[in-house]
Amino acid sequence: MTVRLPKGEDRNISDTEDIARIMQKVLRRQNKLHRNKEYFWTIGLNTSNDIEYIELVTIGSNNRMILVPVDVFSFTVAKKCKKIIFCHNHPSGNLVPSRADIEFTRDMDKAAGLLGIVMLDHLIISEEDYSTIEI
């Protein structure tokens, strides 16, 4: 499901702070509908770091999601984006990546490379803060 860019936000991303701020606004909006769910989004960027799309790939339970590369990259490939950012939340508010988060990130970075897509970042967000998963 494609997600609208929040009002007043620029499409150009200059750093992790920019994408965290935008995605926290998206999360706040989403939490009005389904609190205590884990969401996973992909953000496709062009070569100038302009957001081409934000896609809600899946809504999981309160502590897990199941994703495969075809789900993660299908929109990116269809839109011919050269860069991708992953973002998900932990409903608990704990921003420390789990072992599964780290393994998933490494696997998806390898898949992105095979597709000629640069994976720039993977953020874990709450409504107030964020962390990143080292690639």
Secondary structure, 3 states (H helix, E strand, C coil): CECCCCCCCCCECCCHHHHHHHHHHHHHHHHCCCCCCCEEEEEEECCCCEEEEEEEEEECCCCCCCCCHHHHHHHHHHCCCCEEEEEEECCCCCCCCCHHHHHHHHHHHHHHHHHCCEEEEEEEECCCCEEECCC
